[in-house]
Amino acid sequence: MNWSDVWNAMFGGIADYGDILALVSNSVWAGAVLGLVGGLIGVFVMQRDMAFAVHGISELSFAGAAAALLFGFDVVTGSIVGSLIAAGLIGWLGARARERNSIIGVLMPFGLGLGILFLSLYSGRSANRFSLLTGQIVSVQSDQLGWLIGIGAVVLVALLLIWRPLRFDSLDPQAAAARGVPTRWVSFAFMLLLGLIVAVAVHIIGALLVLALVVTPAAAAMRVASGPLSVPLLAAVFGVFSAVGGILLAVAGTLPVSPYITTISFVLYLVCRGIGARRDRATRSDA
């Protein structure tokens, strides 16, 4: 492949950009919702040290979506079922970090193996199989958009309702339990919400790269902010910018959307990490 081929793959559709953009407007809206809610929930993922769990849930979500694709069911429903099963198992059985990591380590290869099996048996379009792993800007159909936005809204409302006890449990679980916070149920509810948003993410960025929209924006925000309001707001902004920006860039070419989203997300993290490190050095020098 020469540079001309690379250029055409990245920007070959720029002449018809407006027409192509109209075709992927569903993905833009779904990506914006995912970036917003993923950034917010990602703050708690980071505080609870559960980045590994996100990947574990995505593997079962991938298996559920692949099963739905094989047997002719709705793919969104399949991914939701897979995500909720994984999230429920992790949330209920993995009360302690060591147990949680063990459960995730067992679920991940099982889910990935099932997904690969179902995709191997699927005889339809290869693009459908590929999109489940790495995302596809045209993967969100009109009848699925309502489901994806609805799921994002449910997760957002539920997250706001349990925000205070969840934040208390995330920062100091022992003190939260001593103060009467039902930490086990709060943790279980959080895992179910995480499972739902991961199911949405699979349809935008693919099962293999979900971390880029559920973990990286929050990790970047926590490098430059520390307030209880500034961190989630900044994480949400980073999530929306990464998701929508990646989709808008991908429209110009023929490449999957995931490289664009992951690159934007990673660059944001590097910039925030550099700003945070510079600020820390300045603070130490002043002291």
Rosetta silent file (secondary structure, phi, psi, omega in degrees, C-alpha in Angstrom):
SEQUENCE: MNWSDVWNAMFGGIADYGDILALVSNSVWAGAVLGLVGGLIGVFVMQRDMAFAVHGISELSFAGAAAALLFGFDVVTGSIVGSLIAAGLIGWLGARARERNSIIGVLMPFGLGLGILFLSLYSGRSANRFSLLTGQIVSVQSDQLGWLIGIGAVVLVALLLIWRPLRFDSLDPQAAAARGVPTRWVSFAFMLLLGLIVAVAVHIIGALLVLALVVTPAAAAMRVASGPLSVPLLAAVFGVFSAVGGILLAVAGTLPVSPYITTISFVLYLVCRGIGARRDRATRSDA
SCORE:     score description
SCORE:     0.000 S_00000001
   1 L     0.000  129.038  178.374    0.000    0.000    0.000 S_00000001
   2 L   -97.655  179.620 -177.033    1.369    3.408   -0.987 S_00000001
   3 H   -65.539  -29.598  178.153    0.628    6.861    0.443 S_00000001
   4 H   -63.791  -40.899  178.514   -2.044    7.450   -2.184 S_00000001
   5 H   -65.629  -40.228  178.597   -3.974    4.421   -0.962 S_00000001
   6 H   -63.240  -44.417 -179.931   -3.655    5.610    2.629 S_00000001
   7 H   -61.803  -43.055  179.981   -4.905    9.073    1.689 S_00000001
   8 H   -65.534  -36.816  179.063   -7.890    7.645   -0.193 S_00000001
   9 H   -66.365  -32.760 -176.725   -8.758    5.386    2.750 S_00000001
  10 H   -90.934  -34.935 -172.766   -8.711    8.344    5.132 S_00000001
  11 H  -134.351   17.018 -175.989  -10.064   11.175    2.994 S_00000001
  12 L   -66.087  -21.650 -178.202  -11.330    9.619   -0.240 S_00000001
  13 L  -100.832   15.239 -174.757  -14.944   10.541    0.485 S_00000001
  14 H   -63.409  -29.816 -179.040  -14.368   14.193    1.323 S_00000001
  15 H   -66.733  -30.549  179.938  -16.031   15.329   -1.926 S_00000001
  16 H  -108.057   29.176 -171.963  -19.301   13.669   -0.880 S_00000001
  17 H   -57.520  -45.736 -177.357  -18.881   14.488    2.804 S_00000001
  18 H   -61.584  -43.351 -179.258  -22.298   16.113    3.255 S_00000001
  19 H   -66.301  -41.998 -179.388  -24.197   13.245    1.645 S_00000001
  20 H   -67.763  -39.249 -179.625  -22.292   10.620    3.618 S_00000001
  21 H   -60.311  -37.250  179.012  -22.731   12.541    6.868 S_00000001
  22 H   -63.784  -30.163 -179.208  -26.492   12.488    6.385 S_00000001
  23 H   -74.853  -22.849 -175.711  -26.338    8.700    6.165 S_00000001
  24 L  -112.155   19.821 -179.493  -24.541    8.333    9.494 S_00000001
  25 H   -60.913  -30.487  176.980  -26.499   10.909   11.515 S_00000001
  26 H   -60.935  -43.566 -179.614  -27.846    8.063   13.666 S_00000001
  27 H   -67.482  -34.176  178.445  -24.334    7.137   14.715 S_00000001
  28 H   -62.798  -46.744  179.019  -23.484   10.778   15.479 S_00000001
  29 H   -64.418  -45.313  179.217  -26.431   11.072   17.881 S_00000001
  30 H   -64.034  -37.770  178.151  -25.739    7.694   19.459 S_00000001
  31 H   -65.000  -38.743  178.665  -22.057    8.584   19.766 S_00000001
  32 H   -63.829  -43.522  178.420  -22.869   11.865   21.503 S_00000001
  33 H   -64.027  -44.028  179.355  -25.064   10.073   24.051 S_00000001
  34 H   -62.185  -44.107  179.878  -22.435    7.415   24.568 S_00000001
  35 H   -61.787  -41.398  179.556  -19.677    9.982   25.029 S_00000001
  36 H   -63.758  -55.492 -175.448  -21.735   11.916   27.577 S_00000001
  37 H   -72.768  -37.984  178.358  -22.848    8.980   29.700 S_00000001
  38 H   -62.175  -39.366  177.458  -19.634    7.013   29.193 S_00000001
  39 H   -64.396  -41.514 -179.920  -17.577    9.948   30.428 S_00000001
  40 H   -66.692  -48.426 -177.710  -19.728   10.337   33.541 S_00000001
  41 H   -71.222  -24.758  178.586  -19.821    6.667   34.457 S_00000001
  42 H   -64.823  -27.657  177.318  -16.131    6.359   33.639 S_00000001
  43 H   -60.756  -43.879  179.165  -15.301    8.588   36.619 S_00000001
  44 H   -72.129  -32.482  174.964  -16.700    5.950   38.961 S_00000001
  45 H   -59.046  -43.742  179.388  -14.988    3.193   36.982 S_00000001
  46 H   -69.055  -43.257 -179.266  -11.680    4.917   37.679 S_00000001
  47 H   -64.326  -31.862 -178.736  -12.460    5.627   41.329 S_00000001
  48 L   -94.765    3.615  178.399  -13.456    1.996   41.894 S_00000001
  49 L    55.022   53.787 -174.480  -10.458    0.680   39.918 S_00000001
  50 L  -123.175   27.209  178.265  -12.696   -1.291   37.561 S_00000001
  51 H   -59.450  -36.231  179.226  -11.237   -0.607   34.122 S_00000001
  52 H   -63.027  -34.865 -179.275  -10.615   -4.340   33.766 S_00000001
  53 H   -65.291  -35.213  179.252  -14.331   -4.978   34.401 S_00000001
  54 H   -58.641  -44.298 -179.500  -15.304   -2.803   31.427 S_00000001
  55 H   -67.776  -37.597  178.212  -13.350   -5.039   29.107 S_00000001
  56 H   -63.359  -42.637  178.539  -14.819   -8.159   30.703 S_00000001
  57 H   -64.884  -39.458 -177.475  -18.371   -6.903   30.207 S_00000001
  58 H   -63.768  -31.353  179.515  -17.646   -5.944   26.606 S_00000001
  59 H   -67.527  -41.242  177.288  -16.588   -9.512   25.782 S_00000001
  60 H   -71.588  -32.712  175.069  -19.932  -10.932   26.973 S_00000001
  61 H   -63.641  -41.369  176.037  -21.739   -8.109   25.189 S_00000001
  62 H   -61.118  -42.634  179.046  -19.888   -9.101   22.028 S_00000001
  63 H   -63.813  -42.084  178.511  -20.921  -12.725   22.533 S_00000001
  64 H   -64.756  -41.777  178.432  -24.573  -11.730   22.987 S_00000001
  65 H   -65.492  -40.554  179.465  -24.522   -9.524   19.894 S_00000001
  66 H   -65.568  -38.418  177.329  -22.836  -12.250   17.854 S_00000001
  67 H   -64.139  -42.465  178.452  -25.444  -14.798   19.002 S_00000001
  68 H   -63.280  -39.581  178.637  -28.248  -12.426   18.007 S_00000001
  69 H   -63.124  -41.364 -178.094  -26.618  -11.886   14.618 S_00000001
  70 H   -67.720  -43.484 -173.948  -26.351  -15.645   14.061 S_00000001
  71 H   -94.810    5.819  173.314  -29.917  -16.508   15.085 S_00000001
  72 L    81.580   21.069  177.069  -31.568  -13.508   13.439 S_00000001
  73 L   -95.094  175.334  177.814  -32.503  -11.509   16.542 S_00000001
  74 L   -67.947  128.806 -174.586  -31.993   -7.816   17.213 S_00000001
  75 H   -68.774  -36.442  178.358  -28.277   -7.213   17.766 S_00000001
  76 H   -61.144  -44.652  178.912  -28.821   -4.427   20.308 S_00000001
  77 H   -62.049  -41.863  178.858  -30.964   -6.737   22.435 S_00000001
  78 H   -61.991  -42.764  179.970  -28.360   -9.474   22.234 S_00000001
  79 H   -67.881  -35.924  178.376  -25.556   -7.182   23.327 S_00000001
  80 H   -64.700  -45.105  179.433  -27.657   -5.842   26.223 S_00000001
  81 H   -60.186  -46.336  178.568  -28.429   -9.351   27.454 S_00000001
  82 H   -61.590  -42.918  179.764  -24.763  -10.325   27.296 S_00000001
  83 H   -63.798  -44.330 -177.708  -23.666   -7.155   29.077 S_00000001
  84 H   -67.270  -36.323  176.815  -26.222   -7.503   31.870 S_00000001
  85 H   -62.637  -47.102 -179.737  -25.295  -11.132   32.489 S_00000001
  86 H   -65.088  -46.285 -178.688  -21.621  -10.229   32.788 S_00000001
  87 H   -63.199  -40.728  179.068  -22.269   -7.109   34.876 S_00000001
  88 H   -63.327  -44.251  179.135  -24.622   -8.992   37.191 S_00000001
  89 H   -63.606  -44.306 -179.448  -22.135  -11.791   37.783 S_00000001
  90 H   -66.618  -43.544 -177.721  -19.267   -9.383   38.416 S_00000001
  91 H   -68.966  -36.582 -176.101  -21.341   -7.126   40.657 S_00000001
  92 H   -84.605  -41.284 -175.512  -22.910   -9.912   42.730 S_00000001
  93 H   -90.930  -25.432 -175.231  -20.034  -12.362   43.029 S_00000001
  94 L   -98.423   60.377 -179.394  -17.099   -9.950   42.937 S_00000001
  95 L   -65.614  -36.835  178.904  -17.642   -8.055   46.172 S_00000001
  96 L  -104.477  154.859 -174.193  -13.916   -7.899   46.817 S_00000001
  97 H   -59.416  -41.394 -178.306  -11.303   -6.786   44.301 S_00000001
  98 H   -64.492  -43.600  177.945   -9.488  -10.138   44.251 S_00000001
  99 H   -64.213  -40.963 -178.257  -12.727  -12.056   43.621 S_00000001
 100 H   -62.032  -44.720 -179.983  -13.787   -9.519   40.997 S_00000001
 101 H   -64.584  -36.743  178.468  -10.560   -9.839   39.030 S_00000001
 102 H   -65.403  -44.174  179.953  -10.803  -13.629   39.112 S_00000001
 103 H   -63.558  -43.307  179.245  -14.375  -13.580   37.825 S_00000001
 104 H   -63.101  -41.600  179.231  -13.495  -11.123   35.071 S_00000001
 105 H   -62.932  -28.229  177.065  -10.492  -13.233   34.093 S_00000001
 106 H   -80.273  -41.347 -175.854  -12.805  -16.235   33.708 S_00000001
 107 H   -70.745  -37.103 -174.259  -15.571  -14.392   31.847 S_00000001
 108 H   -58.309  -55.488 -179.896  -13.377  -12.597   29.309 S_00000001
 109 H   -66.441  -31.982  178.257  -11.998  -15.613   27.410 S_00000001
 110 H   -64.236  -48.008  179.571  -15.336  -17.404   27.704 S_00000001
 111 H   -64.208  -43.109  179.426  -17.228  -14.478   26.186 S_00000001
 112 H   -64.677  -40.273  178.325  -14.653  -13.891   23.467 S_00000001
 113 H   -63.169  -44.011  177.751  -14.615  -17.611   22.606 S_00000001
 114 H   -62.380  -43.769 -179.847  -18.397  -17.738   22.338 S_00000001
 115 H   -60.589  -44.148  178.702  -18.443  -14.617   20.201 S_00000001
 116 H   -63.773  -38.647  177.744  -15.844  -16.002   17.811 S_00000001
 117 H   -61.596  -48.461 -178.882  -17.789  -19.263   17.583 S_00000001
 118 H   -63.291  -40.437  179.442  -21.035  -17.483   16.719 S_00000001
 119 H   -68.790  -33.068  177.924  -19.336  -15.267   14.146 S_00000001
 120 H   -65.781  -33.377  179.837  -17.641  -18.278   12.571 S_00000001
 121 H   -82.369  -16.125 -178.123  -21.040  -19.913   12.104 S_00000001
 122 L   -75.371  130.205 -176.057  -22.591  -16.718   10.716 S_00000001
 123 L  -108.383   10.322 -179.233  -22.821  -16.795    6.915 S_00000001
 124 L   -83.649 -157.046 -176.006  -24.023  -13.233    6.319 S_00000001
 125 L   -63.412  134.096 -179.952  -22.097  -10.083    5.405 S_00000001
 126 H   -65.415  -27.240  179.273  -18.557   -9.996    6.747 S_00000001
 127 H   -62.458  -33.937  177.872  -18.949   -6.279    7.527 S_00000001
 128 H   -64.066  -39.503  178.486  -21.513   -7.163   10.189 S_00000001
 129 H   -67.726  -44.362 -176.275  -19.013   -9.415   11.916 S_00000001
 130 H   -64.269  -37.395 -175.966  -16.204   -6.892   11.703 S_00000001
 131 H   -66.606  -28.710  179.078  -18.317   -4.050   13.110 S_00000001
 132 H   -67.572  -27.317 -178.685  -19.003   -5.932   16.342 S_00000001
 133 H   -90.639  -40.185 -172.310  -15.278   -6.029   17.072 S_00000001
 134 H  -124.299    2.753  178.016  -14.050   -2.645   15.861 S_00000001
 135 L    85.396  158.172  179.892  -17.133   -0.499   15.292 S_00000001
 136 L  -157.207  131.352 -173.883  -18.707    0.860   12.137 S_00000001
 137 L   -68.621  -18.368  178.818  -20.151    4.315   11.494 S_00000001
 138 L  -104.603   15.037 -174.798  -23.166    2.901    9.662 S_00000001
 139 L   -76.741  -17.388 -178.781  -23.861    0.172   12.228 S_00000001
 140 L   -93.326  109.871  178.988  -26.649    2.135   13.978 S_00000001
 141 L   -86.301  165.539 -176.527  -29.882    1.727   12.067 S_00000001
 142 H   -59.949  -39.142 -178.605  -32.904    4.011   12.456 S_00000001
 143 H   -73.733  -16.730  178.508  -34.874    1.439   14.441 S_00000001
 144 H   -91.703  -21.609 -175.471  -31.923    0.972   16.803 S_00000001
 145 H   -60.242  -42.984  179.333  -31.252    4.663   17.445 S_00000001
 146 H   -60.715  -40.590  177.677  -34.230    5.041   19.765 S_00000001
 147 H   -62.219  -46.416 -176.177  -33.090    2.054   21.784 S_00000001
 148 H   -66.157  -43.790  178.062  -29.548    3.348   22.117 S_00000001
 149 H   -66.900  -40.048  178.150  -30.602    6.878   23.118 S_00000001
 150 H   -61.665  -42.624  178.205  -33.222    5.445   25.473 S_00000001
 151 H   -63.034  -44.381  178.676  -30.653    3.229   27.151 S_00000001
 152 H   -60.597  -40.525  179.425  -28.275    6.149   27.524 S_00000001
 153 H   -66.274  -42.172  178.244  -31.041    8.273   29.080 S_00000001
 154 H   -60.819  -45.301  179.575  -31.997    5.519   31.529 S_00000001
 155 H   -62.949  -41.942 -178.894  -28.376    5.085   32.588 S_00000001
 156 H   -63.691  -47.160 -179.620  -27.932    8.836   32.994 S_00000001
 157 H   -63.849  -45.909 -179.829  -31.056    9.281   35.139 S_00000001
 158 H   -63.617  -38.212  179.093  -30.276    6.234   37.280 S_00000001
 159 H   -63.757  -41.051  178.155  -26.684    7.371   37.712 S_00000001
 160 H   -66.174  -34.599 -179.216  -27.822   10.780   38.932 S_00000001
 161 H   -67.654  -35.732 -178.568  -30.247    9.162   41.373 S_00000001
 162 L  -103.733   15.289 -172.352  -27.551    7.076   43.061 S_00000001
 163 H   -56.341  -51.100 -174.939  -24.771    9.636   42.565 S_00000001
 164 H   -65.308  -52.642  177.544  -24.155   10.543   46.219 S_00000001
 165 H   -63.892  -33.182  178.660  -24.124    7.034   47.751 S_00000001
 166 H   -67.010  -41.781  178.978  -22.170    5.746   44.764 S_00000001
 167 H   -65.221  -42.077  178.130  -19.563    8.479   45.125 S_00000001
 168 H   -61.166  -46.537 -179.342  -19.296    7.825   48.876 S_00000001
 169 H   -67.169  -32.482 -178.857  -18.915    4.083   48.291 S_00000001
 170 H   -72.186  -37.542 -176.557  -16.365    4.643   45.494 S_00000001
 171 H   -85.127  -35.434 -177.511  -14.107    6.920   47.555 S_00000001
 172 L  -150.777   80.270 -175.171  -14.379    5.218   50.968 S_00000001
 173 H   -62.384  -34.341 -179.928  -16.370    1.943   50.963 S_00000001
 174 H   -66.063  -45.625  178.723  -15.586    1.132   54.614 S_00000001
 175 H   -66.480  -36.906  179.101  -16.867    4.482   55.848 S_00000001
 176 H   -63.224  -42.867  178.079  -19.891    4.246   53.539 S_00000001
 177 H   -64.666  -40.404  179.200  -20.816    0.857   54.975 S_00000001
 178 H   -65.126  -29.116  179.790  -20.359    2.148   58.513 S_00000001
 179 L   -87.395    4.655  175.606  -22.708    5.060   57.742 S_00000001
 180 L    92.493    8.983  176.449  -25.425    2.671   56.562 S_00000001
 181 L   -70.972  126.897  178.368  -24.972    2.918   52.807 S_00000001
 182 L   -71.977   77.654 -169.780  -26.134   -0.372   51.211 S_00000001
 183 H   -60.845  -36.436 -178.956  -22.789   -0.787   49.487 S_00000001
 184 H   -65.718  -42.691 -179.583  -23.491   -4.207   47.995 S_00000001
 185 H   -72.390  -36.248  176.199  -26.687   -3.045   46.314 S_00000001
 186 H   -62.497  -43.104  178.592  -25.120    0.237   45.205 S_00000001
 187 H   -63.854  -41.696 -179.719  -22.260   -1.716   43.656 S_00000001
 188 H   -65.106  -43.317  178.425  -24.659   -4.122   41.956 S_00000001
 189 H   -62.494  -40.919  178.747  -26.773   -1.264   40.554 S_00000001
 190 H   -62.297  -41.001 -179.751  -23.651    0.458   39.265 S_00000001
 191 H   -63.875  -38.638  178.497  -22.524   -2.710   37.510 S_00000001
 192 H   -65.694  -40.392  176.898  -25.885   -3.039   35.752 S_00000001
 193 H   -64.582  -40.423  177.435  -25.684    0.576   34.567 S_00000001
 194 H   -63.233  -40.236  177.934  -22.143   -0.036   33.383 S_00000001
 195 H   -61.272  -39.563  179.630  -23.329   -3.120   31.522 S_00000001
 196 H   -65.723  -44.456 -177.220  -25.998   -1.105   29.711 S_00000001
 197 H   -72.230  -30.115  174.800  -23.640    1.634   28.582 S_00000001
 198 H   -65.487  -38.342  177.740  -21.046   -0.921   27.450 S_00000001
 199 H   -60.680  -38.577  176.227  -23.742   -2.538   25.297 S_00000001
 200 H   -66.163  -42.319 -176.677  -24.290    0.837   23.617 S_00000001
 201 H   -62.961  -33.401 -179.337  -20.541    1.325   23.184 S_00000001
 202 H   -59.155  -32.158 -177.138  -20.154   -1.988   21.367 S_00000001
 203 H   -83.040  -11.515  179.188  -22.314   -0.644   18.531 S_00000001
 204 H  -102.966  -49.691 -172.852  -20.254    2.519   18.137 S_00000001
 205 H  -115.314   -6.468  178.623  -16.651    1.576   18.756 S_00000001
 206 L    91.022  158.228 -174.458  -16.729   -2.232   18.883 S_00000001
 207 H   -67.482  -29.304 -174.022  -16.191   -4.717   21.691 S_00000001
 208 H   -79.086  -17.361 -170.715  -12.398   -4.592   21.591 S_00000001
 209 H  -125.837   22.992 -178.494  -12.062   -0.828   22.087 S_00000001
 210 L   -59.409  -33.059 -176.892  -14.812    0.097   24.548 S_00000001
 211 H   -56.817  -28.200 -176.956  -12.242    1.350   27.060 S_00000001
 212 H   -64.152  -23.993 -179.300  -11.502    4.343   24.835 S_00000001
 213 H  -112.488  -11.314 -179.748  -14.908    5.867   25.599 S_00000001
 214 H  -107.955  -20.987 -176.537  -15.649    4.536   29.079 S_00000001
 215 L  -117.266  -50.001 -172.054  -12.227    4.850   30.720 S_00000001
 216 H   -60.128  -44.762  178.429   -9.894    7.185   28.812 S_00000001
 217 H   -59.092  -41.191  178.897  -12.010   10.402   28.989 S_00000001
 218 H   -67.974  -39.901  178.303  -12.381   10.029   32.757 S_00000001
 219 H   -62.954  -38.325  177.499   -8.691    9.207   33.164 S_00000001
 220 H   -66.679  -44.321 -178.747   -7.807   12.347   31.206 S_00000001
 221 H   -62.191  -37.207 -177.824  -10.177   14.533   33.220 S_00000001
 222 H   -71.888  -12.285  176.599   -8.756   13.282   36.509 S_00000001
 223 H   -80.674  -24.290 -174.795   -5.300   14.440   35.406 S_00000001
 224 H  -120.358   -5.493 -179.456   -6.314   18.109   35.180 S_00000001
 225 L  -139.032  160.144 -179.228   -9.247   18.420   37.603 S_00000001
 226 L  -142.410   -7.646 -177.684  -10.078   17.208   41.087 S_00000001
 227 L   -73.792  154.437 -179.509  -13.398   18.758   42.075 S_00000001
 228 L   -65.526  -20.544  177.935  -16.554   16.635   42.550 S_00000001
 229 L  -102.739  -38.357 -175.394  -18.262   18.595   39.767 S_00000001
 230 H   -68.080  -37.459 -178.190  -15.380   19.529   37.467 S_00000001
 231 H   -64.143  -54.891  179.679  -14.104   15.971   36.962 S_00000001
 232 H   -62.784  -37.238  179.114  -17.384   14.396   35.701 S_00000001
 233 H   -64.177  -44.339  179.620  -18.238   17.448   33.584 S_00000001
 234 H   -67.123  -38.153  177.494  -14.814   17.453   31.944 S_00000001
 235 H   -62.895  -39.918  178.047  -14.951   13.682   31.438 S_00000001
 236 H   -65.066  -41.825  177.904  -18.324   14.047   29.718 S_00000001
 237 H   -61.955  -45.031  178.907  -16.964   16.794   27.439 S_00000001
 238 H   -62.719  -40.014 -179.841  -13.952   14.639   26.540 S_00000001
 239 H   -64.291  -46.037  179.247  -16.209   11.649   25.862 S_00000001
 240 H   -64.436  -43.257 -179.690  -18.541   13.576   23.540 S_00000001
 241 H   -61.882  -42.108 -179.685  -15.611   15.211   21.751 S_00000001
 242 H   -66.987  -46.293 -176.492  -13.889   11.842   21.190 S_00000001
 243 H   -68.424  -53.775 -177.514  -16.994   10.011   19.994 S_00000001
 244 H   -68.441  -42.085  178.075  -18.499   12.686   17.768 S_00000001
 245 H   -60.865  -41.632  178.310  -15.118   13.906   16.534 S_00000001
 246 H   -63.315  -41.959  179.433  -14.076   10.374   15.613 S_00000001
 247 H   -65.946  -42.666 -179.488  -17.292    9.745   13.698 S_00000001
 248 H   -64.449  -35.341  176.654  -17.040   13.055   11.819 S_00000001
 249 H   -72.229  -39.032 -177.582  -13.472   12.255   10.778 S_00000001
 250 H   -66.347  -25.719 -179.729  -14.326    8.682    9.781 S_00000001
 251 L   -60.578  -28.919 -175.816  -17.051    9.928    7.416 S_00000001
 252 L   -74.770  -12.617 -176.869  -14.355   11.326    5.117 S_00000001
 253 L  -135.201 -159.537 -178.062  -12.831    7.914    4.394 S_00000001
 254 L  -116.316    6.909 -178.922  -13.450    4.190    4.353 S_00000001
 255 L   -80.458  158.019  174.668  -11.697    3.207    7.580 S_00000001
 256 L   -61.851  159.202 -177.572  -13.575    1.976   10.672 S_00000001
 257 L   -73.246  -26.569 -171.698  -14.550    4.607   13.198 S_00000001
 258 H   -59.916  -40.430  179.159  -12.608    3.060   16.074 S_00000001
 259 H   -61.605  -34.645  179.688   -9.081    4.266   15.097 S_00000001
 260 H   -69.467  -46.274 -178.765  -10.293    7.860   14.991 S_00000001
 261 H   -64.147  -45.143 -178.102  -12.110    7.691   18.331 S_00000001
 262 H   -66.891  -35.274  179.264   -9.264    5.932   20.098 S_00000001
 263 H   -68.090  -46.444  177.892   -6.687    8.360   18.685 S_00000001
 264 H   -60.288  -45.507 -179.756   -8.618   11.452   19.754 S_00000001
 265 H   -61.139  -42.676 -178.598   -9.218    9.954   23.180 S_00000001
 266 H   -68.760  -40.357  178.630   -5.558    9.006   23.582 S_00000001
 267 H   -64.012  -41.615  176.099   -4.290   12.421   22.467 S_00000001
 268 H   -58.425  -42.281  179.432   -6.599   14.101   24.975 S_00000001
 269 H   -64.030  -43.496  179.983   -5.193   11.872   27.691 S_00000001
 270 H   -62.701  -42.897  179.101   -1.587   12.659   26.727 S_00000001
 271 H   -62.476  -46.182 -179.493   -2.292   16.407   26.706 S_00000001
 272 H   -66.340  -37.546  177.608   -4.030   16.253   30.083 S_00000001
 273 H   -64.313  -41.069  177.654   -1.279   14.098   31.521 S_00000001
 274 H   -64.713  -41.949  178.122    1.312   16.623   30.357 S_00000001
 275 H   -63.697  -43.570  179.649   -0.667   19.525   31.822 S_00000001
 276 H   -63.612  -42.561  179.447   -1.094   17.689   35.092 S_00000001
 277 H   -64.652  -40.544  178.560    2.588   16.791   35.330 S_00000001
 278 H   -65.374  -40.086  178.642    3.612   20.383   34.598 S_00000001
 279 H   -65.260  -39.442  179.110    1.220   21.699   37.230 S_00000001
 280 H   -64.877  -39.645  178.448    2.538   19.218   39.804 S_00000001
 281 H   -64.726  -40.512  178.689    6.128   20.299   39.111 S_00000001
 282 H   -64.200  -38.058  179.437    5.128   23.942   39.496 S_00000001
 283 H   -65.955  -42.652 -179.825    3.395   23.162   42.804 S_00000001
 284 H   -66.279  -39.224 -179.531    6.434   21.327   44.147 S_00000001
 285 H   -67.380  -35.230  177.628    8.791   24.116   43.094 S_00000001
 286 H   -68.826  -33.102  179.453    6.601   26.734   44.827 S_00000001
 287 L   -72.790    0.000    0.000    6.578   24.651   47.978 S_00000001
